[in-house]
Amino acid sequence: MRNDVTIALIAGGKSSRMGTDKSFVELAGTPLIEHLMVRVDGLANTILITNRPDDYVHLGLPMFSDVIPEKGSLGGIYSAIHHSQSEWTLALACDMPFVSAELLRYMVGLRDESLDVIVPRVDKYPQGLHALYRRTCLEPIRARIDADRLKVIGFYGDVRVRYLDEAEYEKFDSAKQSFFNVNTPQDLEEARQQYES
């Protein structure tokens, strides 16, 4: 990846369905966020968006807090783009242990001045926390935040979006594991079964 891309790991959620911080829930003895770090290692400069930096200092990543607190995942994406030193920011949720480096490289290769967002879809639903955002997204996201309209993909109608559907990305991830989120103890058990298979 060229230096006009920064990877931002978003670790600002409340983990209410898990009952404990998802970032540090272990899969095969390793915290989820560290699985993600291994998979993106070497792709681009990586930053961490968190409001609890003391909990993450051991990871050795540059850390930034939310620009506008309590605005959910959309606020995390906004903060990632805001703090990024790059034209493009690849936003990834901290609880996705199976992302594909090959798919991420492919997405980065699609960057174009005619686009603002590059995002895969699963069953026609955009995966907003596995997406590339251009700096041009800041203003439309801020307008949504100011209106307290916090759906992650809600601003997509205001920008130029390049979608990737299954037929395009299946060569990198035919099982769609990249988009598997570990939100609940049941998800964690499923992740363990996937990891061991």
C-alpha positions in Angstrom: 0.0 0.0 0.0 1.2 3.5 -0.7 1.5 6.0 2.1 -1.7 7.8 1.2 -3.6 5.1 3.2 -3.8 4.7 6.9 -5.4 1.7 8.7 -7.5 2.7 11.6 -8.6 0.0 14.1 -11.9 1.1 15.7 -12.1 0.0 19.4 -14.5 2.5 20.8 -17.6 0.3 21.3 -19.2 -0.5 24.6 -19.2 -4.3 24.0 -22.6 -4.5 25.8 -23.6 -7.8 24.1 -20.3 -9.5 25.0 -20.3 -8.3 28.6 -16.6 -7.5 28.5 -14.3 -5.6 26.2 -14.4 -7.4 22.8 -10.9 -6.3 21.9 -9.4 -8.4 24.6 -11.6 -11.5 24.4 -9.3 -14.3 23.4 -9.5 -16.5 20.4 -7.0 -19.4 20.5 -5.2 -17.6 23.3 -4.8 -14.3 21.5 -6.9 -11.2 22.0 -9.2 -10.4 19.0 -7.5 -7.1 18.3 -4.1 -8.8 18.1 -5.5 -11.2 15.5 -6.5 -8.2 13.5 -3.1 -6.5 14.0 -1.3 -9.6 12.6 -3.5 -9.6 9.5 -2.9 -6.0 8.6 0.8 -5.9 9.7 2.9 -4.4 7.0 0.0 -3.2 4.8 0.1 0.5 5.9 0.6 2.7 9.0 -1.9 1.7 11.6 -3.6 3.8 14.2 -6.1 2.9 17.0 -9.2 4.8 17.8 -10.1 4.4 21.5 -11.4 6.4 24.4 -9.5 4.1 26.8 -5.9 4.5 25.7 -4.5 3.1 29.0 -6.0 -0.2 28.2 -4.3 -0.4 24.8 -0.9 1.1 25.4 0.8 -2.3 25.4 -0.1 -2.7 21.7 2.4 0.1 20.7 0.0 1.8 18.2 -0.5 5.6 17.9 -3.8 6.2 19.7 -6.5 8.8 19.3 -9.8 9.4 21.1 -13.2 10.3 19.5 -13.4 13.8 18.2 -17.1 13.9 19.2 -17.8 11.4 22.1 -20.8 9.1 22.3 -21.5 9.0 18.6 -21.1 5.3 18.1 -19.4 3.6 15.2 -20.0 6.6 12.9 -18.2 8.8 15.4 -15.4 6.3 15.4 -15.1 6.4 11.6 -15.2 10.2 11.7 -12.4 10.3 14.3 -10.3 7.8 12.3 -10.5 10.0 9.1 -10.0 13.1 11.2 -6.8 11.8 12.9 -5.4 10.0 9.8 -2.5 11.6 8.1 -3.5 10.1 4.8 -5.9 10.9 2.0 -7.6 7.5 2.5 -8.4 5.7 5.8 -9.2 2.0 6.0 -11.5 1.6 8.9 -11.7 -1.8 10.5 -13.7 -2.9 13.6 -11.5 -4.3 16.3 -13.6 -7.5 16.6 -13.0 -9.0 13.1 -10.3 -11.6 13.5 -10.5 -13.1 10.0 -9.9 -10.1 7.7 -8.1 -10.9 4.5 -5.0 -9.0 3.7 -5.4 -9.9 0.1 -8.9 -8.4 0.0 -7.7 -5.2 1.7 -4.9 -4.8 -0.8 -7.4 -5.3 -3.6 -9.7 -2.6 -2.1 -6.8 -0.2 -1.8 -6.0 -0.8 -5.4 -9.4 0.5 -6.4 -8.8 4.1 -5.0 -9.6 6.7 -7.5 -10.2 10.5 -7.4 -13.8 9.8 -8.5 -14.6 7.9 -5.3 -15.1 8.7 -1.7 -15.9 5.3 -0.2 -14.9 1.7 -1.2 -16.9 -0.9 0.7 -17.8 -4.6 0.3 -21.4 -5.7 0.6 -22.6 -9.0 2.1 -26.1 -9.9 0.9 -26.3 -6.3 -0.5 -25.6 -4.8 2.9 -22.5 -2.5 3.1 -19.9 -3.5 5.6 -19.1 0.0 6.9 -16.5 -1.0 9.4 -14.5 -2.8 6.7 -14.3 0.1 4.3 -12.0 2.7 2.8 -13.0 6.3 3.4 -11.5 9.3 1.6 -10.9 12.6 3.5 -13.8 14.1 1.5 -16.1 12.1 3.7 -15.5 14.3 6.8 -18.0 17.0 6.0 -20.9 14.7 5.1 -20.3 12.5 8.2 -20.1 15.6 10.4 -23.4 16.7 9.1 -25.0 13.4 10.1 -23.4 13.5 13.5 -24.6 17.0 14.1 -28.1 15.9 13.2 -27.6 12.8 15.5 -28.3 10.5 12.6 -25.7 7.9 13.4 -26.4 5.0 11.0 -22.9 4.1 9.7 -23.9 4.0 6.1 -26.4 6.8 6.3 -24.2 9.3 4.6 -23.4 7.1 1.7 -26.1 8.8 -0.4 -24.2 12.0 -0.1 -20.9 10.7 -1.4 -19.5 8.6 -4.3 -19.4 4.9 -3.3 -17.8 2.0 -5.0 -19.4 -1.3 -3.8 -17.8 -4.7 -4.0 -20.2 -7.6 -4.1 -19.6 -11.3 -3.5 -18.7 -12.1 -7.1 -15.9 -9.6 -7.0 -14.3 -10.5 -3.7 -15.0 -14.2 -3.4 -11.6 -15.0 -4.9 -10.1 -13.4 -1.8 -12.6 -14.6 0.7 -15.2 -17.1 -0.6 -16.6 -17.8 2.9 -17.0 -14.1 3.7 -15.0 -14.6 6.9 -13.5 -11.1 6.6 -16.8 -9.6 7.8 -17.4 -11.9 10.8 -17.9 -9.8 13.9 -17.5 -11.2 17.4 -20.2 -9.4 19.2 -21.6 -12.0 21.6 -20.3 -15.1 23.5 -22.1 -17.2 20.8 -20.2 -15.4 18.1 -17.0 -16.1 19.9 -17.8 -19.8 20.0 -18.5 -19.8 16.3 -15.2 -18.0 15.7 -13.4 -20.6 17.7 -14.9 -23.3 15.5 -13.9 -21.4 12.3 -10.4 -20.9 13.6 -10.0 -24.6 14.3 -11.5 -25.8 11.1 
